[in-house]
Amino acid sequence: MRKRTKQTGAGFSLVEVLVSLCILSLGVIGAASIQLTALRTTQQSGFHNIALQLATDVADQVRISEASNPLLTLDFKSSEQAAIPAALCYGAAAGCDGASMVAFASYEVQRRLQNLLPQGRIKVCRDATPWDDKAQTYHWDCGSAGSDAPIVVKVGWRNPGEVKAGAATLAAVPQFVLLVRS
């Protein structure tokens, strides 16, 4: 008679392979999540850069003619229609006066806001307290300050991931506030 010997496994069992595949899939999901977060952060950074460019352009226009500048009362939401000025002041041949240039600058800001920021809003006003200490955030309302209050440019938008059906369509708070003059 032959003696039976117990055979030992010489390889991986199916359970070990399945466990290693589960661990590998968790790693791939984690890497994909990190990549998605990086893409969202890059997009948000781009929106902040656009807001900075818009705000500095408006600030420059306000500094040019602060006394009678209609940009000081600009409150525009991208859901509204931008008012096309009487003269589109492209180049020196357009022959625009100061008021036409300011109206055209306002139109350009509104058009850029509509095209570059999702559900964007821009507001220019005199506001002594743009920061709300209670809520720990900026607010859209401008305080009842006189001509001594600083001029601020407030820009806000909705991130594409935040826009849901039935949700408010405009940014609840400004994400970017630029102090023009104190």
C-alpha positions as a printed NumPy array, in Angstrom:
array([[  0.   ,   0.   ,   0.   ],
       [  0.953,   3.421,  -0.695],
       [  1.214,   6.031,   1.891],
       [ -0.927,   9.085,   1.291],
       [  0.695,  12.417,   1.726],
       [ -1.144,  15.606,   2.266],
       [ -0.679,  18.038,  -0.593],
       [ -0.036,  21.66 ,   0.235],
       [ -1.232,  24.5  ,  -1.932],
       [  1.344,  25.792,  -4.331],
       [ -0.134,  29.133,  -5.362],
       [ -2.735,  31.716,  -4.523],
       [ -6.237,  30.759,  -3.655],
       [ -9.204,  32.458,  -5.252],
       [-10.027,  34.223,  -1.981],
       [ -6.574,  35.78 ,  -1.799],
       [ -6.882,  37.015,  -5.374],
       [-10.311,  38.551,  -4.68 ],
       [ -9.055,  40.299,  -1.54 ],
       [ -6.088,  41.758,  -3.419],
       [ -8.397,  42.955,  -6.23 ],
       [-10.668,  44.665,  -3.679],
       [ -7.702,  46.435,  -2.106],
       [ -6.435,  47.474,  -5.535],
       [ -9.871,  48.812,  -6.529],
       [-10.037,  50.893,  -3.335],
       [ -6.665,  52.394,  -4.227],
       [ -7.821,  53.22 ,  -7.757],
       [-11.005,  54.844,  -6.413],
       [ -8.916,  56.892,  -3.977],
       [ -6.584,  58.034,  -6.761],
       [ -9.57 ,  59.008,  -8.93 ],
       [-11.042,  60.969,  -6.02 ],
       [ -7.788,  62.865,  -5.557],
       [ -7.69 ,  63.655,  -9.28 ],
       [-11.287,  64.921,  -9.222],
       [-10.528,  67.133,  -6.222],
       [ -7.505,  68.547,  -8.051],
       [ -9.65 ,  69.352, -11.1  ],
       [-12.269,  71.099,  -8.963],
       [ -9.597,  73.099,  -7.157],
       [ -8.074,  74.142, -10.477],
       [-11.475,  75.263, -11.757],
       [-12.165,  77.208,  -8.553],
       [ -8.768,  78.87 ,  -8.844],
       [ -9.63 ,  79.875, -12.403],
       [-12.901,  81.425, -11.226],
       [-11.029,  83.409,  -8.554],
       [ -8.583,  84.621, -11.197],
       [-11.452,  85.746, -13.455],
       [-13.106,  87.521, -10.502],
       [ -9.835,  89.291,  -9.709],
       [ -9.484,  90.466, -13.316],
       [-13.083,  91.71 , -13.436],
       [-12.78 ,  93.491, -10.094],
       [ -9.499,  95.196, -10.969],
       [-10.869,  96.316, -14.344],
       [-13.899,  97.831, -12.617],
       [-11.666,  99.398,  -9.96 ],
       [ -9.55 , 101.03 , -12.658],
       [-12.659, 102.414, -14.362],
       [-13.988, 103.75 , -11.049],
       [-10.68 , 105.471, -10.286],
       [-10.709, 107.239, -13.67 ],
       [-13.884, 109.213, -13.022],
       [-15.103, 108.499,  -9.532],
       [-17.541, 111.389,  -9.097],
       [-20.081, 110.687, -11.818],
       [-19.286, 107.086, -12.647],
       [-22.334, 104.843, -13.208],
       [-20.153, 101.857, -12.343],
       [-20.46 , 102.943,  -8.691],
       [-24.029, 101.656,  -8.727],
       [-23.417,  98.52 , -10.791],
       [-25.38 ,  95.517,  -9.544],
       [-25.559,  92.901, -12.274],
       [-26.554,  89.239, -12.25 ],
       [-25.566,  87.038, -15.175],
       [-29.166,  85.86 , -15.474],
       [-30.11 ,  89.391, -16.577],
       [-29.638,  90.791, -20.063],
       [-26.639,  93.098, -20.428],
       [-27.729,  96.548, -21.61 ],
       [-26.059,  97.217, -24.957],
       [-24.715, 100.797, -25.011],
       [-25.581, 103.256, -27.769],
       [-21.992, 103.187, -29.035],
       [-19.643, 100.222, -29.052],
       [-16.358, 101.969, -28.402],
       [-13.877,  99.666, -30.137],
       [-10.829, 101.649, -31.174],
       [-10.172, 105.35 , -31.656],
       [-12.3  , 105.505, -34.816],
       [-15.485, 104.988, -32.76 ],
       [-15.375, 108.613, -31.586],
       [-16.778, 108.005, -28.099],
       [-16.958, 110.605, -25.353],
       [-16.337, 109.871, -21.659],
       [-19.911, 108.847, -20.86 ],
       [-20.015, 106.48 , -23.837],
       [-16.721, 104.924, -22.764],
       [-18.022, 104.294, -19.238],
       [-21.27 , 102.799, -20.585],
       [-19.237, 100.574, -22.887],
       [-16.942,  99.534, -20.016],
       [-19.998,  98.592, -17.949],
       [-21.353,  96.541, -20.856],
       [-18.007,  94.759, -21.265],
       [-17.906,  93.858, -17.559],
       [-21.458,  92.507, -17.708],
       [-20.726,  90.513, -20.861],
       [-17.542,  89.03 , -19.384],
       [-19.385,  88.105, -16.195],
       [-22.054,  86.286, -18.208],
       [-19.509,  84.411, -20.307],
       [-16.883,  83.525, -17.719],
       [-18.532,  82.914, -14.335],
       [-21.382,  80.437, -13.815],
       [-24.415,  82.275, -12.435],
       [-22.196,  85.227, -11.593],
       [-23.004,  88.479,  -9.882],
       [-21.06 ,  91.705,  -9.501],
       [-21.884,  94.657,  -7.273],
       [-20.005,  97.931,  -6.874],
       [-20.896, 100.244,  -4.014],
       [-19.679, 102.166,  -1.017],
       [-19.681,  99.843,   1.948],
       [-18.044, 100.478,   5.294],
       [-18.641,  96.904,   6.478],
       [-18.494,  94.341,   3.652],
       [-17.692,  91.625,   6.217],
       [-20.489,  90.263,   8.414],
       [-18.973,  89.391,  11.799],
       [-21.981,  87.336,  12.893],
       [-22.122,  85.124,   9.815],
       [-18.331,  85.204,   9.328],
       [-18.732,  85.915,   5.614],
       [-19.106,  88.727,   3.102],
       [-22.571,  89.997,   2.201],
       [-24.127,  91.577,  -0.879],
       [-25.924,  94.404,   0.918],
       [-24.125,  97.71 ,   1.057],
       [-24.271,  99.646,   4.289],
       [-25.828, 103.086,   4.428],
       [-22.459, 104.765,   4.466],
       [-21.772, 108.18 ,   3.037],
       [-19.084, 109.295,   0.65 ],
       [-16.451, 108.486,   3.286],
       [-17.047, 104.756,   3.004],
       [-14.654, 102.75 ,   0.87 ],
       [-15.666, 101.631,  -2.6  ],
       [-15.819,  97.855,  -2.864],
       [-16.277,  95.505,  -5.801],
       [-18.072,  92.287,  -4.845],
       [-18.032,  89.296,  -7.189],
       [-19.764,  85.971,  -6.653],
       [-20.66 ,  82.854,  -8.613],
       [-22.021,  79.353,  -8.194],
       [-19.675,  76.451,  -8.666],
       [-21.044,  74.027, -11.276],
       [-21.237,  71.212,  -8.702],
       [-23.372,  73.337,  -6.359],
       [-26.083,  74.129,  -8.884],
       [-29.015,  71.82 ,  -8.242],
       [-32.56 ,  71.808,  -9.493],
       [-34.735,  74.022,  -7.328],
       [-31.758,  75.605,  -5.564],
       [-31.192,  79.326,  -5.436],
       [-29.774,  80.46 ,  -8.747],
       [-27.279,  83.034,  -7.55 ],
       [-24.386,  82.911,  -5.186],
       [-25.594,  83.457,  -1.643],
       [-22.476,  85.39 ,  -0.664],
       [-19.693,  87.114,  -2.601],
       [-16.636,  84.906,  -2.963],
       [-14.374,  87.811,  -3.859],
       [-14.365,  91.374,  -2.495],
       [-11.911,  94.038,  -3.63 ],
       [-11.458,  97.282,  -1.708],
       [-10.949, 100.047,  -4.271],
       [-10.412, 103.065,  -2.028],
       [-10.56 , 103.607,   1.681]])
